[in-house]
């Protein structure tokens, strides 16, 4: 059914999602899966996986994949009674997420079919919830009254209505179906049956509520099969039940388990929750797709027990740690970019900011400020102690003067589980010394440099700059020999270069831990004030990108790097210098798709990013940097 079809799945690392991914992979589909959890080990290498909060996925990311089918599984819920704190969780990961994804999907040209995983919690609980135990379950029909019993149900209903609205306006482009799923359970899950099996394997007693309750249990693999069949039949539009159409009492589940665990013991706990007696009426679904689930509890529990004995529970939940940005000064755009990258993974990640001055403006924008000792005084033990105390495992240096320090201690910090976004010490040192950079990289078309202007015979125009560091505030450009010598007289360690006319371009890049350039973004420096681009514009230049990639992969770079390059009138490239850190105007590259901080955080938490796509903005982007007032 899905051979060579392009399928996007939200929430694909969940219990139903893993079964769906397996089936689609076996059918030869091309998959793009997103989830907060890490990529399950069972996923085929061909699966394109995006780890993180899909509330932050962009239109460009989805359109670049060009999905024909979208299965929306991602959701959050709490069992039985929802806590007060669930208000925000439901708002973000149910209501907002569903709306955000469909806001993108509805205008994606390639989309043909949307399959929404809804819930029977939408039905009016008066139909299936009672003060005393029921003799039989209520077969809930798609046309029965609705009155969601909790916030999750409200969110599910809201999205059904959104899809109905889109059907009225976009049915010529795509169709949608919502499957109201009943009590799913499966392999490697946190459902009640899975939790009971794990407890029994450890000889622990079970805790049971309302054993007289009747529920329509459906195995996750059967849910996945039902979703695929509904997706394949484009005539299925609107609401369809997806259950077993066979309610079972909780006490029956216990008796099935007792066959495998004769010494099963449980404690029945009093509860004020109602007695449930719900069952899916699958008549409409069966008539549409000619299918009903085959696996019953007896079959599935046998498989689940063997799975737990053989594999155990694979917890793909990622427990992220916090981030430290050093020398924050007034680098507010950089701080905000790191905070946004952190939220893409987990909203609980805190961004710490360190600086020797407690009066620095950046202190107002980080989650926690650290009045950090200077690099010349701080010890490695102090850094490790602070990071361990504050659950930090990522450090992002931002100042040229500290890069060598962090590069020197990078390996030692990694032994303590702390990752630093900095290149190898020799590479950092080379980039900070413009004379050595030029002399060592002449074969890569680095502009020649010398401490003696007489080295350049026959040259009439010069550039003079400081030898060390990556700043360009005291640079002199397009000077005569006399002007260059005068300029050099007021510099500490001047070097001379021949002047090359042409277009100066900054090239931002991210190099992974596997020494692979994940992507590059080229931008012009339209207005430069005190060495920093105040106005900068992205450009498309594939030759420049190939040239830059070849150069960057030839050295021991890691993390975000900025190249300064001249493109002369003969369309030849000349490397001016390289800054082995995030630049002042590099936030434009993030907007253009170079997700450096997000990639670094993923790598720091053990995720390989080699298969993460670089989705470059195809339209021109212009960034204007300006002071702004903020009310706190």
N, C-alpha and C positions, 0 to 999 in steps of 0.2 A: 504493500500500500504506500510506503513512504520511501521507496528506492530513489536516491538522489534528491529527495526533498530537503529543503533547508528549514530547520526547525529551531526556534528559540524557546527555551524553557526557563521560567522563573521558579526559584525554589527547587531546583533539580537535584539537590543533595539530600532531600528529605526521603522518608520511607517510600512514598508513592513515586517521587521523582526518580529515585534510583532504579525502580522497576521500569519506569517509562523510558529512561535513558537506555537501559539494557535492551528493551524491545526495539526501540528505534535504531540503535546501533546495529542490531542483528538484521534489521530490514534495509540497512544501507543508507540511512538518512545522514545528512550533515548537520551536526548539532552545535549550538551555542547555548551554554548553560550558565546561569547566574545563581549564586546563593551566598548567604552570609558565612556558611561553613566552608571548610577547606575541601578541596577536590577529593572525593572518595577514591580509595585505591582501586576499586573495581572498574572505574571508568576507563574506557579505551583511550589511548593516546590521541586519537583523532578528535576527541571531544574538545571543543574550544571552551575554556572555563574562565569565568570571571568571579573571583572571590571578593565579596564586599556587599555593601548596601546598594540595592538596585534603585533606591530613591535618587541616587546620584549618577545612574547610567545616562549617557547622552544620546541625543537623536543621531549624532554621527556614528556612534558605536553600533547602534542597531541597524541603521541604514546601510552601513558598510558591510554588514553580514547579509543583508537582504533576505530576511526570513519570509517563507511562504506560509508557515504555520506558527502560531504562538500558543503555547500551553502555559496558562497562568496558575501555578501551584503555590507560589510564595504567599505565606500568611503566618500570623502569630496568633496564639490562643492560650487560654488558661483553662484547666480542667474544672468542671463543676462551677463553683462560684468565682467570678472574676474579682480581683483585688482592686482597690482604689488606684494603685499605681499603674494598673493596666490601661488606664485612660489614655496616657501619652503613647504607650506601646501600640495600642490599637489604632490610634490616630495616624501614627507614622507608618507602621508596617502593614496595615490593612487598608485603611481609607486612602491615605496619601499615595501609598505605593501603587495600588491598583489604578488610581486616576492618573498618576504620573506615567506609568507604563503605557496605558491606552492612549494618553495624549500624544505619545510618540508613535505607537503602533498604528493608530488610525490614519496617519498621514504618510506611512511608509509605503512607497509604491508597490513593493513586492508582495505585501501581505494578502493572503487569500482566505485564511480561516483562523478564527480565534476560539480556543477552548478554555473556558473558565471553570476552575474548581470551586464550586460553591458548597453549601452545606444545608442539611436538613434542619439546622437550628433556626432557619428562617420561618418554619411553620409555627403556627400558634401553639404554644406548649399546652394549652387547655385540651388539645386534641390527644395528647399522648402522655400527659403528666398527671399523676393522681395522688391522693392522700393515702390510699391503701393500694396494695399490690393488685395489678390487673390480672384477669384470667387469660386474656389474649391481648396481643399487641394491636395497635391501630395501624392499618395500612394507609400511610400518608400518600395522597395523590397530588400531582403537580398543581391541580386546581383548588386544593384545600386552602382554607383561610391562612393568612400569614400574620405573624406578630412576633418578630425575632425575640428570643428569650434572653439574649445578652448582647454585648457590644460587638462580639465577633459576628453574630448573626446579622446585626444591623449593617455592618460593613459589607458582608456578603450580599445582602439584599441591595444595598446602595450600588454595588458594582453591577449586579444584574440589571438594574434600572439604567445605569450608564450604557451598558451594552445594548439595551433595547432602544435607547435614544440614538445610538450610533447606527443601529440597524435601519432606523427610519431615514437616516441621511446618507449612509455609506454602503448600503447593501449591494450596490452595483460593483463595488470594489471588493468587499469581503463580507463573510457571514460569521455568525458567532453562535456558540451553544454553551449553556451553563449546566454543569452536572452537579446536582445536589447530592453530595456524598454522605453516606451514613458512617457507622463506626468502623473506621479502617484500622487495620493492624497488620504487622508484617515483620520482615527480617530487619535486624539491626535498628529497632525502633524503641521509642520510649512509651509506647502504648501500654495499657494496663496488663494485657496478656504477656507481652514481652517482659515487663518488669516482674511479673509473677514467676515466669520461667527462670529468670536469673536468680531470684530469691530462692526458689526451690532447689536450684543447682548448688546453692550455697547452704542448703539445709536451714533456711530461715522461714519462720512462720509468715503467713500472709495477713494483710489487713483488708477486710472486706466491708464495703458499704452496700446496703440494700441488695442482698443476694437474690431477692425476688424480682429485681428489675429485668425488663426485657429489652434487648438491644439487637439491632440488625448489623451484625458483624460482617465486614467484607474485607477479604485479604487484599493487601496493597497491590499484588500482582494482578488481581482481577480488576481492581480499580483502574490500573494502567491499561489493561486490555479494553475495558469499557470506554475509557477516554479516547483511545486510538480509533475504536469503531465509530464513536460519535464524530470524531474529527474527519474520518474518511467519508462519512455520509453528509454531504453539504446540504441535504434536504432537512437535516436535523437543525432546527433553529429555535432558540428560546430555552425553556427549562425542561430538564430530564432528570428523573431520579436515578441514582446509581448506588444500589445496595444489593443485598442477597435475596431480598423478599422472603426472609426466613429469620424471624426474631428468635433469639435464644436467651434463656435466663442466665444470670450471672452464676447461679448455682450449677447450671449445666456445664459451664466452662470449668468450674472447680472439679466437677466429677470427671471430665475428660482429662484434666491434669492429674487427677488422682491415679489414673491408670498407669501413668509413667512415674508417679511419685506416691507410692502407697502410704508413706508416712506423712503425707501432706497435712499440715495443721494451719488453721486460720483463726483469726480473732475478728468477730463481727462487731463493728463499732456503730453505736447509735448515731443517727444523723437527722438533721432537720430538712434535708432535701427530699423532694417528692419522689414517688416511685415512677420510673419511666417505663413506658411500654410502646416503643416506636418500631415501625417496620416500613421499608420502602415498598410502595406499590410500583412494580416494575413493568406493568402492562404496556404503558406508552413506549418505554425504552425498548422492550422486547419486540414490539410491533415495528419499531423504526429500524432496528439493527439486527433483529433475529438472533439475539444472544442474551444469555443470562449467566452469571457466575457459576462455575462448576465446583470450585474448591469450597469445602465446608470446614468448620472448625476442627473436626476430627483429623482431616487430611493436613491442614495447615499447621496445626500445633505439633504434629509429628515432625514436620520439616523444621519448624522453628526451634524445637529442642535440639535437633541434630546440628543446626546452624550455630546455636549458642555454645554447644559442646566443642565444636570444631573451631569456630572463629572468635567467639566472645563478642563483646560489644565494641564496635569501632566508633569512638566519639569524635566526630569531625568538627565539633564546636571549637572555635579558635579563641583562646584567652589572650587577648592582646595586652601588651604593656604600654607604658607611656613614652613620650618623646621629649628630648632635650635639644633646644636650639641654642647655640652659644654665640656670644658677642652680638646680641640682638639689637643693641643701639636703638635706631629708629626704623628698622627694617620691617615696617608694618605689613606691606604687601606680601613679603616672604612668610611672615608669621601666619597671616590669614590663609595663604596657600597651603601651608603645612596643616593647619587646623581643618581645612576642607578635605585634604587627603585623609586625615585621621578619621573624620566622620564617614568617609566612604567605606571604611572598614568597620568601625565600631564607635558609636557616639560616646562611649564611656572613656575613650582614650583621652588622656590629658596632655596638653602641650606645655612643657616647662620652658622657661626662657632664662638664660644665664647672661649676666653682664657684670663688669666690675663696678658699674655705676648704678646705684639704686634709683637715680633720677632719670634714667633713660626712658624715652617715650615707649619703647617696646614693652616695658613692664606693665603697661595698662592693657595690653592686648593678648598676652599669654594667659593661660589658665592659672599657672603658678610661676612666680618670679623667684629666681635664685641670685642673690648677690654673690657672684662667683669670684673666687680669688683669681688673680692674674695667672696667665699660663706659666709665667716664670716662677711662680711660687707654689702653685697647686701640685699635689702629688697624685700618683696613680691610685693609691689607696683611698685618698679623699674622693676621687671621682667615682671609683667603684662603690665606695660606701654610700655616697649620695644617691647613685643610681639604684642600688639594691634597696635602700630605705624608701625610695619613692617609686619603685617598680618601673624603672626606666630601662629599656633595652635598645633604644635608638638615639644616636647623637648626630646632629647636623651642624657642622662648623660653617661659619659664614664670613670669616675675615681672613685675608691673606696671611697676616702675621701669626695665625694660630694653626695654619694647615699642616706645617711640618711637624708640629707637636702631636697633632692627632694622628697623622700618618705614621709617625714613629711608634706610637703606642697602640695602633689599630689592632695588631695581632694579639697583644696581651689583653686588651679589652674584650676581644672576641672570645677568649678563653673563659671570661666571666659572663658570657652571654650578652655582651653589649656590642652593638654594631655601629660603625661610624661611616657616614657617607663621605669618604675621602679616598683619593687615589693612593697608589703606592708612594712611599717616601721619596724614592729617586725621581719619580715622575713629577711629583709636587715641586721638589727642589728645582728640577729642570725648568718648569713653567715659571717659577718665580725669578729665575735668573735669565733675563732676556738675551744676554750675550751668549751664555751656554746653550740656550734654546736655539738660537740662530745657528751657532757653529755646529751643533750636533744634528740638526734637522735640515741642513741645506738640501739634502736629497729629496726632502718632502716639500720643497719650494718655500722654505722659511726665508724671509727677507734677510739678507746678510747684514751683520752688525759688526761694529768695531769701536774700541775706545779711542782710536786714532782716526781722525777725519781724513788724514792723508792716505789712508788705505784705499779710498775710493777715488781713483784717478778718472778724469773725464766726466765726473758727476757735478752737475751745477746746482741741484736742489737736494735738500737734506731734511731728514727727520732727526730730532735729538730728544732723548727721553732718559728717565732714570733706569738704571740697569736692573734694580731689584723691585719686586712687587708687581702687582697687576693694575695699579692705578695709572691714570693718564692725565692727572690734573696739571702737571708741569710740562707736558709734552709740547714740543715745537714742531710744526708741520709746514712743509713746502718753504723752507728757509734757504737763503743764500749761504755760502760758506761762512761769511762774516757773521751773519745773523745766528747761524748755528753755533758758532764758537762763543758768541756773547750769551746765548741761552745756556750753553753748557757750563759757563762760568758760575752760574747761580744754582747749579744742581750738585747733588752730593756725589753721585757715581754715574756720570753721563755716558751714554753710548750713542753712536751715530749710525744712521742707516740711509741708503739712497732713497729718495722720494719716488714712489710709484703713484702716478695719477690713476684715477678710476673710482669705482664705487666701493665704499667700505661696507662690509656686511658682517653682522654677528651671526654665528651659527651655534645654536643651543643643541645639546645632545645628551642622551642618557646612555651610559654603558653599564650593562648588567654584571653580576658577579661571575658570569661565564665569559666575560670580555666581549660580549656581543653588543653592538650599537642597536638599541631598541628603536631609535628614531632620531631624526634631526629636523630642526626648524630654522630656516634662514630668515633673517629680518634686516631691513635697512636701518641705519642710524640717521633718522631725519633731522633731529635736533639734539645736539649734545651740549650739555652744560656741566662744566667741571668734571669732564671725563665720563659722565653718565648719560645714557640715552633718555631724554625726556619725552621724545616722540619717536616711535619705532613702528615699522610696518612689515608684516610678513610678506615674503615673496616665494614664488615657485621656481626652483632652479635645480633640476634633477642632476645635472652635471656637477654642480657645487656640492650637492648632498652626497654623491658618490665619492667625490674627492675628499670630503670631510670624513666620511665613514672609513675610508681606507687609511687615512692618517690616524684617526683615533684608535682603530683596532690594532695599529702597529705598536702602540705604547701601552704601558700598564695603568690605564685609567680605570676609575670606578665612580659611578654616580653621575651627577650633573656636571657638565663641562661646557665652557663657552669659548669658541674660537673667534678670533678677529681676522678677517681675510679681506684682501683687496682684489677686486676683479678689474683688470686693466682693460684698455681699449682693444687689445687683441684677444679678449675673452680668456686670458690666462689668470690663474689664481696664485696669489702670494700670501702666505701665512704671516700675519703680523705678530701675533702672540696667542697664548692659550691660558685661560683662567680655569683652574681645576676646582671650581666651586660654582654655586648658583649665583648668577649675576643680578645686578640691580634691576634690569629690565627683563629678566628671564621669565617673569610671570606671564608675559605674552605667549611664550612657548607652551606653557601649560594650557592656556586658553585655546591654543592651536592643536592640542592633542598630545603633547609630550608630557605625560603624567609622571614626572620624575619622583615626587615625594610619595605618591601612591605606590609606585613600583618599589621604591626603597623600603617602605614599610612592609610590603609583602615579602620582599627578600629577607628582611630582618626577622620575620616570623616564620622562616623556613619554606616559603613558597617559591617555586621556580617560576620565573616570568617569561621564559623563552617562548612560550606559546601565546602570550598576551599580545593582542594586536595593537599596533600603533596606528591609530585612526587620525590622520592628519586633516585639519580643516582645509577644504578646497577653495574657500573664498578668502580674499585678502582681509586681514585683521590689522587694525591700527590701534596702538596703545598710547595714551597720553597720560603721563605721570604728573600729578599735581597735589599740592597740600590740601588736606581736608580736615574739617572740624568734626569731632566725635563727642557726643554727650554720653556720659557714663553714669 
